Amino acid sequence: MKISVKERVEAQATTMDDAQQAAMRRVANDLHRLNQAVVEAVQAGLSVELIRTARHHGGSGNWGDLLTPIIVRNVGSPQ
């Protein structure tokens, strides 16, 4: 059984304070929008690869990956 991003966030949020819950929901919502944008780009004839270009460290053991998209127009795609 697949668990949705929203369900995963809700399960993880039970051990977080309010600020952490808000930050986690924002990441989940923005990730959902990013995934939708990737699907639309692929449907429009592009290939999309997300590359980790850096890692942000919060100073107390917390970290997050920062991404850059590599987007390529496929040769056979309509212009």
C-alpha positions as CSV (number, residue, x, y, z in Angstrom):
1,M,0.0,0.0,0.0
2,K,1.4,3.4,-1.0
3,I,1.3,6.2,1.5
4,S,0.8,9.7,0.1
5,V,3.2,12.6,0.9
6,K,0.4,14.2,2.9
7,E,-0.1,11.1,5.0
8,R,3.6,10.7,5.5
9,V,3.9,14.4,6.6
10,E,1.0,14.0,9.0
11,A,2.6,10.9,10.6
12,Q,6.0,12.6,11.0
13,A,4.4,15.8,12.3
14,T,3.2,14.3,15.5
15,T,6.7,14.6,17.0
16,M,7.4,18.1,15.8
17,D,6.7,21.5,17.3
18,D,4.5,24.1,15.4
19,A,7.3,25.7,13.5
20,Q,8.7,22.4,12.4
21,Q,5.2,21.2,11.3
22,A,4.7,24.4,9.3
23,A,8.1,24.0,7.6
24,M,7.5,20.3,6.8
25,R,4.1,21.1,5.3
26,R,5.6,23.8,3.1
27,V,8.3,21.4,1.8
28,A,5.6,18.8,1.1
29,N,3.3,21.3,-0.7
30,D,6.2,22.7,-2.7
31,L,7.4,19.3,-3.6
32,H,4.0,18.3,-4.8
33,R,3.9,21.4,-7.1
34,L,7.4,20.6,-8.3
35,N,6.4,17.1,-9.2
36,Q,3.4,18.5,-11.1
37,A,5.7,20.9,-13.0
38,V,8.0,18.0,-13.9
39,V,5.1,16.0,-15.3
40,E,4.0,18.9,-17.4
41,A,7.5,19.5,-18.7
42,V,7.8,15.9,-19.7
43,Q,4.4,16.0,-21.4
44,A,5.6,19.0,-23.3
45,G,8.6,17.1,-24.7
46,L,11.3,17.9,-22.2
47,S,13.5,15.7,-20.0
48,V,14.0,16.8,-16.5
49,E,16.7,15.7,-14.1
50,L,17.1,17.2,-10.6
51,I,20.7,17.3,-9.4
52,R,21.8,18.0,-5.8
53,T,24.1,20.9,-6.1
54,A,24.7,21.7,-2.5
55,R,23.8,20.7,1.0
56,H,22.6,23.3,3.5
57,H,23.7,22.7,7.1
58,G,21.7,24.2,9.9
59,G,24.5,24.2,12.4
60,S,23.0,21.7,14.9
61,G,23.1,18.5,12.9
62,N,20.3,19.3,10.5
63,W,20.8,19.5,6.8
64,G,18.9,19.7,3.5
65,D,19.7,19.0,-0.1
66,L,19.5,22.0,-2.6
67,L,18.6,21.1,-6.1
68,T,19.2,22.5,-9.6
69,P,17.2,21.2,-12.6
70,I,18.8,20.0,-15.8
71,I,16.2,20.4,-18.6
72,V,16.8,19.1,-22.1
73,R,14.6,19.4,-25.1
74,N,14.4,16.0,-26.8
75,V,15.3,16.1,-30.5
76,G,12.1,14.5,-31.7
77,S,9.8,16.9,-29.6
78,P,7.6,19.5,-31.3
79,Q,8.8,23.1,-31.0
